[in-house]
Amino acid sequence: MRVSLNEIRTMAGKAAIGAGLPFGTADEIGHAAAWLAQVGQDAVGPVLVALTAAETAPPHPLEPSEEDGKLDLVAAAQVGAGVVDLLFARPSGQSLAIDRVDVPAMLIGLIGQALARDARGGAVTVDLAGGDRLTVTADCLLPCRGLRPGPGGVTLVLTRGHASQPARFPDGVEVDPGDWRALSALAARTLVPADGTSRRRGAGAGDIDNE
């Protein structure tokens, strides 16, 4: 099925709220999903896997090891935005190593959308377990191939000064219908029952309701 980038952003954000994540985190996830779709990647599958993991595992604090400065575990939906903050706070060229990321594609989406919002410019080199190396900029992911969904170690390096090209915005992207239904089911948890009690308490659409 075909959906727009705005539909992906909105649905992913609502699904993250339905999975119990804070509103700010959910907004980051929505933008990350839209960024993945924009650069030709599966935008729904990684979000769905990451949100499912977030529901079943307690959050793990971001605590770099005192010995080697590595992060030992990153749940991308819960603390991926915090990893991006840590990376962006480091000097250009200084690496950030993570022993295990549960959904690397979700983390890459969060990095991409953060670069797209950052006026300073930059590119992030992503070394994945197994030897794959990717480059993330505000507008592309190279090489442009399907991201492996499995967990694994990741090393990130931000290099400032990369000039991005104008981002392309496709009219729509194809998504897996089953994944979209599952994401919609998570998003539906944000709705209240359609009954008289909820209406008396002020639920329902207003004059304008495009969310």
C-alpha positions in Angstrom: 0.0 0.0 0.0 1.1 3.6 -0.6 1.1 6.3 2.0 2.5 9.8 2.3 5.5 10.9 4.4 3.2 12.9 6.6 1.0 9.9 7.2 4.1 7.9 8.2 5.3 10.7 10.5 1.9 11.0 12.2 1.2 7.3 12.5 4.7 6.5 13.9 4.4 9.3 16.4 1.0 8.2 17.6 2.1 4.5 17.7 5.0 5.5 19.9 2.6 7.3 22.3 0.4 4.2 22.2 3.5 2.1 23.2 3.9 4.2 26.3 6.7 6.5 25.2 6.8 10.3 26.1 5.4 12.8 23.7 8.8 14.3 22.9 10.3 10.9 22.2 7.3 10.0 20.0 7.8 13.1 18.0 11.4 12.2 17.3 10.4 8.7 16.3 7.8 10.1 13.9 10.3 12.3 12.1 12.8 9.5 12.0 10.3 7.2 10.3 9.6 9.9 7.7 13.3 10.4 7.1 13.8 6.7 6.5 11.0 6.7 4.0 12.4 9.8 2.3 15.8 8.1 1.7 14.2 4.9 0.3 14.3 2.7 3.4 11.6 0.7 5.1 10.1 3.2 7.5 7.5 1.1 9.2 9.2 -2.2 10.0 12.1 -0.8 12.1 9.7 1.5 14.1 7.3 -1.4 14.8 10.2 -3.7 16.0 11.6 -0.9 18.1 8.3 0.0 19.7 7.5 -3.7 20.4 10.9 -4.0 22.1 10.2 -0.8 24.1 7.0 -2.3 25.5 8.6 -5.5 26.7 11.9 -4.3 28.1 12.6 -1.7 30.8 14.6 1.3 29.8 18.4 1.0 30.0 20.2 4.1 31.2 22.8 5.7 28.9 25.9 5.2 31.0 29.2 5.0 29.1 31.7 2.6 30.6 34.4 4.2 32.7 36.9 1.8 31.2 36.5 2.4 27.4 33.7 5.0 27.1 31.4 2.5 25.3 27.7 2.3 25.7 26.7 -1.3 26.5 23.1 -1.4 25.4 20.8 1.0 23.5 17.1 0.5 23.1 16.6 2.7 20.0 13.0 3.7 20.6 13.6 4.6 24.3 17.0 6.2 24.3 18.1 6.6 20.7 17.5 10.3 20.7 19.7 10.6 23.8 22.5 8.7 21.9 22.2 11.3 19.1 22.5 14.1 21.7 25.6 12.5 23.1 27.1 12.1 19.6 26.3 15.7 18.6 27.9 17.0 21.8 31.3 15.4 21.0 34.0 17.1 19.0 33.9 16.5 15.3 35.6 13.2 14.4 35.4 11.6 17.9 33.8 8.2 17.8 30.9 6.9 20.0 30.9 3.1 20.3 27.9 1.0 21.4 28.2 -2.7 22.2 24.6 -3.5 21.2 21.7 -1.6 19.5 18.4 -3.4 19.4 17.2 -1.8 16.1 20.1 -0.1 14.3 17.8 1.1 11.5 15.7 3.1 14.1 18.9 4.7 15.4 20.0 5.6 11.9 16.6 7.2 11.3 17.0 9.3 14.4 20.5 10.4 13.3 19.2 11.4 9.9 16.3 13.5 11.1 18.6 15.2 13.6 21.1 16.1 10.9 18.2 17.4 8.7 17.3 19.8 11.6 20.9 20.9 12.3 22.0 24.0 10.5 25.7 23.3 11.2 25.8 20.5 8.6 27.6 17.2 9.0 27.7 13.6 8.2 27.8 10.5 10.4 29.7 7.4 9.6 28.0 4.3 10.9 30.1 1.1 11.3 27.8 -1.9 11.9 28.7 -5.3 13.3 29.8 -7.5 10.4 31.8 -4.8 8.6 29.1 -2.8 6.9 29.9 1.0 6.8 27.2 3.6 6.0 27.2 7.3 5.7 24.3 9.3 6.9 23.7 13.0 5.9 20.6 15.2 6.2 19.3 14.1 2.8 20.7 10.6 2.1 22.0 7.2 3.3 24.9 5.7 1.4 25.1 3.0 0.2 21.4 3.1 -0.4 20.4 -0.5 0.3 18.1 -2.2 2.7 19.2 -1.9 6.3 19.6 -5.1 8.2 17.0 -5.2 11.0 18.9 -7.3 13.5 20.6 -6.0 16.7 24.4 -5.6 16.9 27.3 -3.4 17.8 27.5 0.1 16.2 30.3 2.8 16.1 29.3 6.3 15.2 31.5 9.2 14.1 30.1 12.7 13.4 32.1 14.9 11.0 31.1 18.5 10.8 31.0 20.6 7.7 29.3 18.3 5.2 27.2 20.3 2.7 23.8 18.6 2.1 21.9 18.7 -1.1 18.3 19.8 -1.1 16.2 16.9 0.3 13.8 15.1 -2.1 10.3 14.5 -0.9 8.6 11.7 -2.7 4.8 11.9 -3.2 4.4 8.6 -1.4 6.1 5.4 -0.5 5.1 1.8 -0.4 4.7 0.1 3.0 3.9 -3.4 4.0 0.2 -3.6 4.7 0.6 -5.9 7.7 3.2 -3.7 9.3 1.0 -0.7 8.7 -2.0 -2.4 10.4 0.2 -3.3 13.4 1.4 0.3 13.7 -2.1 1.6 13.4 -3.2 -0.8 16.2 -0.6 0.8 18.5 -1.7 4.3 17.4 -5.3 3.4 18.2 -4.4 3.1 21.9 -4.3 6.9 22.0 -8.0 7.0 21.2 -10.8 7.2 23.8 -14.0 5.1 23.6 -16.7 6.5 21.4 -19.3 6.6 24.1 -21.4 9.2 25.9 -19.1 9.4 28.9 -16.1 10.4 26.9 -18.1 12.9 24.8 -19.4 14.6 28.0 -15.8 14.9 29.2 -14.9 16.8 26.0 -13.5 14.0 23.7 -14.0 14.2 20.0 -12.9 16.3 17.0 -13.0 20.0 17.1 -13.8 22.3 14.2 -10.4 21.4 12.7 -8.9 18.0 13.3 -6.2 17.0 10.8 -4.1 14.9 13.2 
